[in-house]
Amino acid sequence: MKIQMQTSTLSFLLLLTFSQAFAPSSRTFRTQRPDVTRSAFVTPSSSSVLRATADSALPDPTQSNSSEADEVQRLRAMAQKLRDEAASLAAEQTKKVSDAAMKAFAKFDLNHDGAISVDELKIGLEKATKHEIPQNRIEKLVQKLDANGDGALQMEEFASVDRLKNQLDFIVREEKAVALEEAKRVKQMEEEKQVQEMRMALVNDAEPTASDKVVSVLPYLFPLLDSLQYAGPWVTSHPDNALAQAAALVFTLYRSISLSGFLAFFALSFLSSDLSLNRLVRFNIQQAIYLDFALFVPGLMAALLGAVGSGLGLPGTGVVTEYLSDGVVLGTLATIAYASATSLLGSTPDQVPFVSGAAKSRMVTPDMFDEEGKLVGLSRGVEDDDVNKEE
C-alpha cells in the first residue's frame, strides 16, 4: 500500500512538471479532473513536495521585468540609430543636390555676375538639350521662374537643370494647346464663312447696285395710283390745273384695266418671294404692298363719316371728307417721296410708322436658313427689334 502511494505521488509530480511547461494543458486538465487530483493522489506528506516543486517551476517576476526593460531599451536605441542614419543621408543628399545646382548655375552664369540672363539661359539650355530653343520660350521660362521680377535668375530661382527642362516642356505643351485651339477657331470661322456664303447664295442680301436702287422705287407706283382715288375733290376743284388733269388721266387709264389693283397686288407679292432680287427691292415691294393696304383705312373712315353725316343731317361732312382725302393724298406722296429718295441713296427706307415694321416681318434674310439650307426662324432684323423693345 505504501509503495503504491509513493508511486502515485511520483506520477503526479511528473505530470505537474509537464503541465508547467505547457500551462494551457495543465489548466484544462485541472478543470476537467478536479476530484481525482485532490482526493486520490494528494496526501499530507506529498503536499509539501508538490508545493516546492511548483514554486521552483514558476518564473521569477523580478527577472522577467528586468529582461523586458532591457529589450525596450535596446529597441529604442536601434530606432534612434535609424533616425540618425536617415537624417545623415538626407543631409548628404541635400548637400549633393545643392552642390550640383551650384555647379550647374556656374556653368550657366557665363559672366559670373551671380545672375543668369535670358541670353545665358538660352545658351546653357541649348547645350544641355542639344537643340535650338526659340527666344520667346526662353523669355516665358524666365518669367515663370523670376520671383523678384528683375529679368534674370538668381541661385534660389535657378533650382536645377532638370527643373528648367520640365518648365520648358510645360511651355511647349502650353504652346501646342494654344495652337490647337487657334486651329480649331480658324476652322470654325472657315466653316461659318462657308455657311454664310451658302446662305448669301440663297438670298441676295448684298449691297444694292445702281440698277437695284432704281428698280426698288418702281413698286411705289402701286400705292401712288391707288391714292389718286382720294384726289377727286382736288381735281374737280382745279379744272385748269395741268397736274390735276394729268393725275385724272393716269387714274382713268389705271382703272380702265380690269382688276388692275388685284393684278398689281399679286404681281408684287410674287416678286417679293423671289430671293434672287436684291434685299432693297424686296423690302420696297413689301412696304409698297402694306402702304396700299393702309389706304383702305381712310377710305373706310370717309365712307362711315359720309353715312353718319347724311343719316343725321350733319352739315359740313363733305368738307371734312374733302380734307381727309387731301390728307391721304399728301401723306401718301410724302411717304413715297421719302422711300424713293432713301432707296436711291442705297439705304433701306424703314422709318415709316407701322408700315415699315410690317414689311420687316415679311423679309427673308440669310440667317433664316440653317446649315443645310432649310428656311427656319425669323430674320435677324425682326429679332433685334423685339430685343430692343424689351430693353
ROKE-294411 format. One record per residue (C-alpha): residue number from 0; residue in three letters; x, z, y. Coordinates in steps of 0.5 Angstrom, whole numbers, always signed. Example, Ala and Ser with C-alpha at 12.3 -4.5 7.8 and 13.67 -1.06 7.14 Angstrom:
! ROKE-294411
{n:0 | res:ALA | east:+25 | up:+16 | north:-9}
{n:1 | res:SER | east:+27 | up:+14 | north:-2}
//
This chain:
! ROKE-294411
{n:0 | res:MET | east:+0 | up:+0 | north:+0}
{n:1 | res:LYS | east:+6 | up:+2 | north:+5}
{n:2 | res:ILE | east:+9 | up:-5 | north:+3}
{n:3 | res:GLN | east:+3 | up:-9 | north:+4}
{n:4 | res:MET | east:+2 | up:-5 | north:+11}
{n:5 | res:GLN | east:+9 | up:-7 | north:+13}
{n:6 | res:THR | east:+9 | up:-14 | north:+11}
{n:7 | res:SER | east:+2 | up:-15 | north:+15}
{n:8 | res:THR | east:+6 | up:-12 | north:+21}
{n:9 | res:LEU | east:+12 | up:-16 | north:+21}
{n:10 | res:SER | east:+7 | up:-22 | north:+20}
{n:11 | res:PHE | east:+3 | up:-20 | north:+26}
{n:12 | res:LEU | east:+10 | up:-19 | north:+30}
{n:13 | res:LEU | east:+12 | up:-26 | north:+28}
{n:14 | res:LEU | east:+5 | up:-29 | north:+30}
{n:15 | res:LEU | east:+5 | up:-25 | north:+37}
{n:16 | res:THR | east:+12 | up:-28 | north:+39}
{n:17 | res:PHE | east:+10 | up:-35 | north:+37}
{n:18 | res:SER | east:+4 | up:-34 | north:+42}
{n:19 | res:GLN | east:+8 | up:-32 | north:+48}
{n:20 | res:ALA | east:+12 | up:-39 | north:+47}
{n:21 | res:PHE | east:+5 | up:-42 | north:+47}
{n:22 | res:ALA | east:+1 | up:-38 | north:+52}
{n:23 | res:PRO | east:-6 | up:-42 | north:+51}
{n:24 | res:SER | east:-6 | up:-42 | north:+44}
{n:25 | res:SER | east:-5 | up:-34 | north:+44}
{n:26 | res:ARG | east:-11 | up:-33 | north:+48}
{n:27 | res:THR | east:-15 | up:-38 | north:+44}
{n:28 | res:PHE | east:-13 | up:-34 | north:+38}
{n:29 | res:ARG | east:-15 | up:-27 | north:+41}
{n:30 | res:THR | east:-21 | up:-30 | north:+44}
{n:31 | res:GLN | east:-23 | up:-32 | north:+37}
{n:32 | res:ARG | east:-21 | up:-27 | north:+33}
{n:33 | res:PRO | east:-21 | up:-20 | north:+36}
{n:34 | res:ASP | east:-24 | up:-16 | north:+31}
{n:35 | res:VAL | east:-18 | up:-18 | north:+26}
{n:36 | res:THR | east:-13 | up:-16 | north:+31}
{n:37 | res:ARG | east:-15 | up:-9 | north:+33}
{n:38 | res:SER | east:-18 | up:-7 | north:+26}
{n:39 | res:ALA | east:-14 | up:-10 | north:+20}
{n:40 | res:PHE | east:-7 | up:-10 | north:+23}
{n:41 | res:VAL | east:-6 | up:-5 | north:+29}
{n:42 | res:THR | east:-3 | up:+2 | north:+27}
{n:43 | res:PRO | east:+0 | up:+7 | north:+31}
{n:44 | res:SER | east:+7 | up:+6 | north:+29}
{n:45 | res:SER | east:+6 | up:-1 | north:+30}
{n:46 | res:SER | east:+3 | up:-1 | north:+36}
{n:47 | res:SER | east:+10 | up:+1 | north:+40}
{n:48 | res:VAL | east:+13 | up:-4 | north:+36}
{n:49 | res:LEU | east:+8 | up:-9 | north:+39}
{n:50 | res:ARG | east:+9 | up:-7 | north:+46}
{n:51 | res:ALA | east:+16 | up:-7 | north:+46}
{n:52 | res:THR | east:+16 | up:-14 | north:+43}
{n:53 | res:ALA | east:+11 | up:-17 | north:+48}
{n:54 | res:ASP | east:+15 | up:-14 | north:+54}
{n:55 | res:SER | east:+21 | up:-17 | north:+52}
{n:56 | res:ALA | east:+18 | up:-24 | north:+51}
{n:57 | res:LEU | east:+15 | up:-24 | north:+58}
{n:58 | res:PRO | east:+19 | up:-27 | north:+64}
{n:59 | res:ASP | east:+22 | up:-22 | north:+70}
{n:60 | res:PRO | east:+18 | up:-23 | north:+76}
{n:61 | res:THR | east:+24 | up:-22 | north:+81}
{n:62 | res:GLN | east:+28 | up:-27 | north:+77}
{n:63 | res:SER | east:+22 | up:-32 | north:+78}
{n:64 | res:ASN | east:+21 | up:-31 | north:+85}
{n:65 | res:SER | east:+29 | up:-32 | north:+87}
{n:66 | res:SER | east:+29 | up:-39 | north:+83}
{n:67 | res:GLU | east:+23 | up:-42 | north:+86}
{n:68 | res:ALA | east:+26 | up:-40 | north:+93}
{n:69 | res:ASP | east:+33 | up:-43 | north:+91}
{n:70 | res:GLU | east:+29 | up:-49 | north:+89}
{n:71 | res:VAL | east:+25 | up:-49 | north:+96}
{n:72 | res:GLN | east:+32 | up:-48 | north:+100}
{n:73 | res:ARG | east:+35 | up:-54 | north:+96}
{n:74 | res:LEU | east:+29 | up:-59 | north:+98}
{n:75 | res:ARG | east:+30 | up:-57 | north:+105}
{n:76 | res:ALA | east:+37 | up:-58 | north:+105}
{n:77 | res:MET | east:+36 | up:-65 | north:+102}
{n:78 | res:ALA | east:+30 | up:-67 | north:+107}
{n:79 | res:GLN | east:+35 | up:-65 | north:+113}
{n:80 | res:LYS | east:+40 | up:-69 | north:+110}
{n:81 | res:LEU | east:+36 | up:-75 | north:+109}
{n:82 | res:ARG | east:+33 | up:-75 | north:+116}
{n:83 | res:ASP | east:+40 | up:-74 | north:+119}
{n:84 | res:GLU | east:+42 | up:-80 | north:+115}
{n:85 | res:ALA | east:+36 | up:-84 | north:+118}
{n:86 | res:ALA | east:+38 | up:-82 | north:+125}
{n:87 | res:SER | east:+45 | up:-84 | north:+124}
{n:88 | res:LEU | east:+43 | up:-91 | north:+121}
{n:89 | res:ALA | east:+38 | up:-92 | north:+127}
{n:90 | res:ALA | east:+43 | up:-90 | north:+132}
{n:91 | res:GLU | east:+48 | up:-95 | north:+129}
{n:92 | res:GLN | east:+43 | up:-101 | north:+128}
{n:93 | res:THR | east:+41 | up:-100 | north:+136}
{n:94 | res:LYS | east:+49 | up:-100 | north:+137}
{n:95 | res:LYS | east:+50 | up:-106 | north:+134}
{n:96 | res:VAL | east:+44 | up:-110 | north:+137}
{n:97 | res:SER | east:+46 | up:-107 | north:+144}
{n:98 | res:ASP | east:+53 | up:-110 | north:+142}
{n:99 | res:ALA | east:+50 | up:-117 | north:+140}
{n:100 | res:ALA | east:+46 | up:-117 | north:+146}
{n:101 | res:MET | east:+51 | up:-116 | north:+151}
{n:102 | res:LYS | east:+56 | up:-121 | north:+147}
{n:103 | res:ALA | east:+50 | up:-126 | north:+148}
{n:104 | res:PHE | east:+49 | up:-124 | north:+155}
{n:105 | res:ALA | east:+56 | up:-125 | north:+157}
{n:106 | res:LYS | east:+56 | up:-132 | north:+154}
{n:107 | res:PHE | east:+50 | up:-134 | north:+158}
{n:108 | res:ASP | east:+53 | up:-131 | north:+164}
{n:109 | res:LEU | east:+58 | up:-136 | north:+166}
{n:110 | res:ASN | east:+60 | up:-134 | north:+173}
{n:111 | res:HIS | east:+60 | up:-126 | north:+170}
{n:112 | res:ASP | east:+56 | up:-124 | north:+176}
{n:113 | res:GLY | east:+51 | up:-120 | north:+172}
{n:114 | res:ALA | east:+45 | up:-124 | north:+172}
{n:115 | res:ILE | east:+43 | up:-131 | north:+168}
{n:116 | res:SER | east:+41 | up:-136 | north:+173}
{n:117 | res:VAL | east:+36 | up:-142 | north:+171}
{n:118 | res:ASP | east:+42 | up:-147 | north:+170}
{n:119 | res:GLU | east:+46 | up:-142 | north:+166}
{n:120 | res:LEU | east:+40 | up:-140 | north:+161}
{n:121 | res:LYS | east:+39 | up:-148 | north:+160}
{n:122 | res:ILE | east:+46 | up:-149 | north:+158}
{n:123 | res:GLY | east:+46 | up:-143 | north:+154}
{n:124 | res:LEU | east:+40 | up:-144 | north:+150}
{n:125 | res:GLU | east:+41 | up:-152 | north:+149}
{n:126 | res:LYS | east:+48 | up:-149 | north:+146}
{n:127 | res:ALA | east:+44 | up:-144 | north:+142}
{n:128 | res:THR | east:+39 | up:-149 | north:+140}
{n:129 | res:LYS | east:+43 | up:-155 | north:+140}
{n:130 | res:HIS | east:+38 | up:-160 | north:+143}
{n:131 | res:GLU | east:+36 | up:-161 | north:+150}
{n:132 | res:ILE | east:+31 | up:-157 | north:+154}
{n:133 | res:PRO | east:+26 | up:-159 | north:+159}
{n:134 | res:GLN | east:+28 | up:-156 | north:+166}
{n:135 | res:ASN | east:+20 | up:-154 | north:+167}
{n:136 | res:ARG | east:+20 | up:-150 | north:+160}
{n:137 | res:ILE | east:+27 | up:-146 | north:+163}
{n:138 | res:GLU | east:+23 | up:-144 | north:+169}
{n:139 | res:LYS | east:+17 | up:-142 | north:+165}
{n:140 | res:LEU | east:+21 | up:-138 | north:+161}
{n:141 | res:VAL | east:+25 | up:-134 | north:+167}
{n:142 | res:GLN | east:+18 | up:-133 | north:+170}
{n:143 | res:LYS | east:+16 | up:-130 | north:+164}
{n:144 | res:LEU | east:+22 | up:-125 | north:+163}
{n:145 | res:ASP | east:+24 | up:-124 | north:+170}
{n:146 | res:ALA | east:+21 | up:-117 | north:+171}
{n:147 | res:ASN | east:+23 | up:-116 | north:+178}
{n:148 | res:GLY | east:+22 | up:-123 | north:+181}
{n:149 | res:ASP | east:+29 | up:-124 | north:+183}
{n:150 | res:GLY | east:+29 | up:-131 | north:+179}
{n:151 | res:ALA | east:+34 | up:-129 | north:+175}
{n:152 | res:LEU | east:+35 | up:-125 | north:+168}
{n:153 | res:GLN | east:+39 | up:-118 | north:+168}
{n:154 | res:MET | east:+41 | up:-115 | north:+162}
{n:155 | res:GLU | east:+35 | up:-111 | north:+161}
{n:156 | res:GLU | east:+31 | up:-117 | north:+162}
{n:157 | res:PHE | east:+35 | up:-121 | north:+157}
{n:158 | res:ALA | east:+34 | up:-117 | north:+151}
{n:159 | res:SER | east:+37 | up:-122 | north:+145}
{n:160 | res:VAL | east:+37 | up:-130 | north:+144}
{n:161 | res:ASP | east:+32 | up:-129 | north:+138}
{n:162 | res:ARG | east:+27 | up:-127 | north:+144}
{n:163 | res:LEU | east:+29 | up:-132 | north:+148}
{n:164 | res:LYS | east:+28 | up:-137 | north:+143}
{n:165 | res:ASN | east:+21 | up:-134 | north:+141}
{n:166 | res:GLN | east:+19 | up:-134 | north:+148}
{n:167 | res:LEU | east:+21 | up:-142 | north:+149}
{n:168 | res:ASP | east:+17 | up:-143 | north:+142}
{n:169 | res:PHE | east:+11 | up:-140 | north:+145}
{n:170 | res:ILE | east:+12 | up:-144 | north:+152}
{n:171 | res:VAL | east:+12 | up:-150 | north:+147}
{n:172 | res:ARG | east:+6 | up:-148 | north:+144}
{n:173 | res:GLU | east:+2 | up:-147 | north:+150}
{n:174 | res:GLU | east:+4 | up:-154 | north:+153}
{n:175 | res:LYS | east:+2 | up:-157 | north:+147}
{n:176 | res:ALA | east:-5 | up:-153 | north:+147}
{n:177 | res:VAL | east:-6 | up:-155 | north:+155}
{n:178 | res:ALA | east:-4 | up:-163 | north:+153}
{n:179 | res:LEU | east:-9 | up:-163 | north:+147}
{n:180 | res:GLU | east:-15 | up:-160 | north:+152}
{n:181 | res:GLU | east:-13 | up:-165 | north:+157}
{n:182 | res:ALA | east:-13 | up:-171 | north:+152}
{n:183 | res:LYS | east:-20 | up:-168 | north:+150}
{n:184 | res:ARG | east:-22 | up:-168 | north:+157}
{n:185 | res:VAL | east:-20 | up:-175 | north:+158}
{n:186 | res:LYS | east:-23 | up:-178 | north:+152}
{n:187 | res:GLN | east:-30 | up:-174 | north:+154}
{n:188 | res:MET | east:-29 | up:-177 | north:+161}
{n:189 | res:GLU | east:-28 | up:-184 | north:+158}
{n:190 | res:GLU | east:-34 | up:-183 | north:+153}
{n:191 | res:GLU | east:-38 | up:-181 | north:+159}
{n:192 | res:LYS | east:-36 | up:-187 | north:+163}
{n:193 | res:GLN | east:-38 | up:-192 | north:+158}
{n:194 | res:VAL | east:-44 | up:-189 | north:+157}
{n:195 | res:GLN | east:-45 | up:-190 | north:+165}
{n:196 | res:GLU | east:-43 | up:-197 | north:+164}
{n:197 | res:MET | east:-48 | up:-198 | north:+159}
{n:198 | res:ARG | east:-54 | up:-195 | north:+163}
{n:199 | res:MET | east:-52 | up:-199 | north:+169}
{n:200 | res:ALA | east:-52 | up:-205 | north:+165}
{n:201 | res:LEU | east:-59 | up:-203 | north:+163}
{n:202 | res:VAL | east:-61 | up:-201 | north:+170}
{n:203 | res:ASN | east:-59 | up:-205 | north:+177}
{n:204 | res:ASP | east:-57 | up:-199 | north:+181}
{n:205 | res:ALA | east:-51 | up:-202 | north:+184}
{n:206 | res:GLU | east:-51 | up:-203 | north:+192}
{n:207 | res:PRO | east:-55 | up:-208 | north:+195}
{n:208 | res:THR | east:-53 | up:-215 | north:+196}
{n:209 | res:ALA | east:-55 | up:-218 | north:+203}
{n:210 | res:SER | east:-60 | up:-222 | north:+199}
{n:211 | res:ASP | east:-63 | up:-216 | north:+196}
{n:212 | res:LYS | east:-63 | up:-213 | north:+203}
{n:213 | res:VAL | east:-68 | up:-219 | north:+205}
{n:214 | res:VAL | east:-72 | up:-219 | north:+199}
{n:215 | res:SER | east:-73 | up:-212 | north:+199}
{n:216 | res:VAL | east:-77 | up:-213 | north:+205}
{n:217 | res:LEU | east:-82 | up:-218 | north:+203}
{n:218 | res:PRO | east:-86 | up:-213 | north:+199}
{n:219 | res:TYR | east:-89 | up:-210 | north:+205}
{n:220 | res:LEU | east:-93 | up:-217 | north:+207}
{n:221 | res:PHE | east:-98 | up:-214 | north:+202}
{n:222 | res:PRO | east:-100 | up:-208 | north:+206}
{n:223 | res:LEU | east:-99 | up:-211 | north:+212}
{n:224 | res:LEU | east:-104 | up:-217 | north:+210}
{n:225 | res:ASP | east:-109 | up:-211 | north:+208}
{n:226 | res:SER | east:-108 | up:-207 | north:+214}
{n:227 | res:LEU | east:-111 | up:-213 | north:+218}
{n:228 | res:GLN | east:-118 | up:-212 | north:+216}
{n:229 | res:TYR | east:-117 | up:-206 | north:+221}
{n:230 | res:ALA | east:-115 | up:-211 | north:+226}
{n:231 | res:GLY | east:-122 | up:-214 | north:+227}
{n:232 | res:PRO | east:-125 | up:-210 | north:+233}
{n:233 | res:TRP | east:-118 | up:-211 | north:+237}
{n:234 | res:VAL | east:-118 | up:-219 | north:+235}
{n:235 | res:THR | east:-125 | up:-219 | north:+237}
{n:236 | res:SER | east:-124 | up:-216 | north:+244}
{n:237 | res:HIS | east:-118 | up:-220 | north:+245}
{n:238 | res:PRO | east:-120 | up:-227 | north:+244}
{n:239 | res:ASP | east:-115 | up:-230 | north:+249}
{n:240 | res:ASN | east:-109 | up:-227 | north:+245}
{n:241 | res:ALA | east:-105 | up:-231 | north:+241}
{n:242 | res:LEU | east:-102 | up:-226 | north:+237}
{n:243 | res:ALA | east:-109 | up:-223 | north:+235}
{n:244 | res:GLN | east:-112 | up:-230 | north:+234}
{n:245 | res:ALA | east:-105 | up:-231 | north:+229}
{n:246 | res:ALA | east:-107 | up:-225 | north:+226}
{n:247 | res:ALA | east:-114 | up:-227 | north:+225}
{n:248 | res:LEU | east:-112 | up:-234 | north:+222}
{n:249 | res:VAL | east:-107 | up:-231 | north:+217}
{n:250 | res:PHE | east:-112 | up:-225 | north:+214}
{n:251 | res:THR | east:-117 | up:-231 | north:+214}
{n:252 | res:LEU | east:-112 | up:-235 | north:+209}
{n:253 | res:TYR | east:-111 | up:-229 | north:+205}
{n:254 | res:ARG | east:-118 | up:-227 | north:+204}
{n:255 | res:SER | east:-119 | up:-235 | north:+202}
{n:256 | res:ILE | east:-115 | up:-234 | north:+196}
{n:257 | res:SER | east:-120 | up:-231 | north:+190}
{n:258 | res:LEU | east:-118 | up:-224 | north:+188}
{n:259 | res:SER | east:-112 | up:-224 | north:+193}
{n:260 | res:GLY | east:-111 | up:-217 | north:+193}
{n:261 | res:PHE | east:-111 | up:-216 | north:+186}
{n:262 | res:LEU | east:-106 | up:-221 | north:+184}
{n:263 | res:ALA | east:-101 | up:-219 | north:+189}
{n:264 | res:PHE | east:-102 | up:-212 | north:+186}
{n:265 | res:PHE | east:-101 | up:-214 | north:+179}
{n:266 | res:ALA | east:-95 | up:-218 | north:+181}
{n:267 | res:LEU | east:-92 | up:-213 | north:+185}
{n:268 | res:SER | east:-93 | up:-208 | north:+179}
{n:269 | res:PHE | east:-90 | up:-213 | north:+174}
{n:270 | res:LEU | east:-84 | up:-214 | north:+178}
{n:271 | res:SER | east:-83 | up:-206 | north:+179}
{n:272 | res:SER | east:-82 | up:-206 | north:+172}
{n:273 | res:ASP | east:-76 | up:-211 | north:+172}
{n:274 | res:LEU | east:-70 | up:-206 | north:+171}
{n:275 | res:SER | east:-65 | up:-212 | north:+173}
{n:276 | res:LEU | east:-68 | up:-212 | north:+180}
{n:277 | res:ASN | east:-64 | up:-208 | north:+185}
{n:278 | res:ARG | east:-66 | up:-201 | north:+186}
{n:279 | res:LEU | east:-67 | up:-202 | north:+193}
{n:280 | res:VAL | east:-72 | up:-208 | north:+192}
{n:281 | res:ARG | east:-76 | up:-204 | north:+186}
{n:282 | res:PHE | east:-76 | up:-198 | north:+191}
{n:283 | res:ASN | east:-79 | up:-202 | north:+196}
{n:284 | res:ILE | east:-84 | up:-205 | north:+191}
{n:285 | res:GLN | east:-87 | up:-198 | north:+189}
{n:286 | res:GLN | east:-87 | up:-196 | north:+196}
{n:287 | res:ALA | east:-91 | up:-202 | north:+199}
{n:288 | res:ILE | east:-96 | up:-201 | north:+193}
{n:289 | res:TYR | east:-97 | up:-194 | north:+195}
{n:290 | res:LEU | east:-98 | up:-196 | north:+202}
{n:291 | res:ASP | east:-103 | up:-201 | north:+200}
{n:292 | res:PHE | east:-107 | up:-195 | north:+197}
{n:293 | res:ALA | east:-106 | up:-191 | north:+203}
{n:294 | res:LEU | east:-110 | up:-196 | north:+207}
{n:295 | res:PHE | east:-116 | up:-194 | north:+203}
{n:296 | res:VAL | east:-117 | up:-187 | north:+206}
{n:297 | res:PRO | east:-118 | up:-189 | north:+213}
{n:298 | res:GLY | east:-123 | up:-195 | north:+211}
{n:299 | res:LEU | east:-127 | up:-190 | north:+207}
{n:300 | res:MET | east:-127 | up:-185 | north:+213}
{n:301 | res:ALA | east:-129 | up:-190 | north:+217}
{n:302 | res:ALA | east:-135 | up:-192 | north:+213}
{n:303 | res:LEU | east:-137 | up:-185 | north:+212}
{n:304 | res:LEU | east:-137 | up:-184 | north:+219}
{n:305 | res:GLY | east:-141 | up:-190 | north:+221}
{n:306 | res:ALA | east:-146 | up:-188 | north:+216}
{n:307 | res:VAL | east:-147 | up:-181 | north:+218}
{n:308 | res:GLY | east:-147 | up:-183 | north:+226}
{n:309 | res:SER | east:-152 | up:-188 | north:+224}
{n:310 | res:GLY | east:-156 | up:-184 | north:+220}
{n:311 | res:LEU | east:-156 | up:-178 | north:+225}
{n:312 | res:GLY | east:-156 | up:-183 | north:+231}
{n:313 | res:LEU | east:-150 | up:-180 | north:+234}
{n:314 | res:PRO | east:-147 | up:-184 | north:+240}
{n:315 | res:GLY | east:-140 | up:-186 | north:+240}
{n:316 | res:THR | east:-139 | up:-187 | north:+233}
{n:317 | res:GLY | east:-137 | up:-194 | north:+234}
{n:318 | res:VAL | east:-132 | up:-192 | north:+239}
{n:319 | res:VAL | east:-129 | up:-187 | north:+234}
{n:320 | res:THR | east:-129 | up:-192 | north:+229}
{n:321 | res:GLU | east:-125 | up:-197 | north:+233}
{n:322 | res:TYR | east:-120 | up:-192 | north:+235}
{n:323 | res:LEU | east:-119 | up:-190 | north:+228}
{n:324 | res:SER | east:-118 | up:-198 | north:+226}
{n:325 | res:ASP | east:-113 | up:-199 | north:+231}
{n:326 | res:GLY | east:-109 | up:-192 | north:+229}
{n:327 | res:VAL | east:-109 | up:-195 | north:+222}
{n:328 | res:VAL | east:-106 | up:-202 | north:+224}
{n:329 | res:LEU | east:-101 | up:-199 | north:+229}
{n:330 | res:GLY | east:-99 | up:-194 | north:+223}
{n:331 | res:THR | east:-98 | up:-199 | north:+218}
{n:332 | res:LEU | east:-94 | up:-203 | north:+223}
{n:333 | res:ALA | east:-89 | up:-197 | north:+225}
{n:334 | res:THR | east:-88 | up:-196 | north:+217}
{n:335 | res:ILE | east:-87 | up:-203 | north:+215}
{n:336 | res:ALA | east:-82 | up:-203 | north:+221}
{n:337 | res:TYR | east:-78 | up:-197 | north:+219}
{n:338 | res:ALA | east:-78 | up:-199 | north:+212}
{n:339 | res:SER | east:-76 | up:-206 | north:+214}
{n:340 | res:ALA | east:-70 | up:-204 | north:+219}
{n:341 | res:THR | east:-68 | up:-199 | north:+214}
{n:342 | res:SER | east:-67 | up:-204 | north:+208}
{n:343 | res:LEU | east:-64 | up:-209 | north:+212}
{n:344 | res:LEU | east:-58 | up:-204 | north:+213}
{n:345 | res:GLY | east:-58 | up:-203 | north:+206}
{n:346 | res:SER | east:-61 | up:-196 | north:+206}
{n:347 | res:THR | east:-67 | up:-193 | north:+202}
{n:348 | res:PRO | east:-73 | up:-192 | north:+207}
{n:349 | res:ASP | east:-75 | up:-186 | north:+203}
{n:350 | res:GLN | east:-78 | up:-182 | north:+209}
{n:351 | res:VAL | east:-85 | up:-184 | north:+209}
{n:352 | res:PRO | east:-89 | up:-178 | north:+208}
{n:353 | res:PHE | east:-93 | up:-177 | north:+202}
{n:354 | res:VAL | east:-92 | up:-185 | north:+200}
{n:355 | res:SER | east:-84 | up:-184 | north:+199}
{n:356 | res:GLY | east:-85 | up:-178 | north:+194}
{n:357 | res:ALA | east:-90 | up:-182 | north:+190}
{n:358 | res:ALA | east:-85 | up:-188 | north:+190}
{n:359 | res:LYS | east:-79 | up:-184 | north:+188}
{n:360 | res:SER | east:-83 | up:-181 | north:+182}
{n:361 | res:ARG | east:-84 | up:-188 | north:+179}
{n:362 | res:MET | east:-77 | up:-190 | north:+180}
{n:363 | res:VAL | east:-73 | up:-191 | north:+173}
{n:364 | res:THR | east:-65 | up:-189 | north:+174}
{n:365 | res:PRO | east:-59 | up:-190 | north:+169}
{n:366 | res:ASP | east:-59 | up:-182 | north:+168}
{n:367 | res:MET | east:-66 | up:-183 | north:+165}
{n:368 | res:PHE | east:-63 | up:-186 | north:+159}
{n:369 | res:ASP | east:-60 | up:-183 | north:+153}
{n:370 | res:GLU | east:-53 | up:-185 | north:+150}
{n:371 | res:GLU | east:-57 | up:-189 | north:+145}
{n:372 | res:GLY | east:-60 | up:-193 | north:+151}
{n:373 | res:LYS | east:-67 | up:-190 | north:+150}
{n:374 | res:LEU | east:-71 | up:-188 | north:+156}
{n:375 | res:VAL | east:-72 | up:-181 | north:+157}
{n:376 | res:GLY | east:-74 | up:-176 | north:+162}
{n:377 | res:LEU | east:-75 | up:-176 | north:+170}
{n:378 | res:SER | east:-70 | up:-179 | north:+175}
{n:379 | res:ARG | east:-65 | up:-175 | north:+178}
{n:380 | res:GLY | east:-68 | up:-176 | north:+185}
{n:381 | res:VAL | east:-74 | up:-173 | north:+183}
{n:382 | res:GLU | east:-71 | up:-167 | north:+179}
{n:383 | res:ASP | east:-66 | up:-166 | north:+185}
{n:384 | res:ASP | east:-73 | up:-166 | north:+190}
{n:385 | res:ASP | east:-76 | up:-161 | north:+185}
{n:386 | res:VAL | east:-70 | up:-156 | north:+185}
{n:387 | res:ASN | east:-69 | up:-157 | north:+193}
{n:388 | res:LYS | east:-77 | up:-155 | north:+194}
{n:389 | res:GLU | east:-76 | up:-149 | north:+189}
{n:390 | res:GLU | east:-70 | up:-146 | north:+193}
//
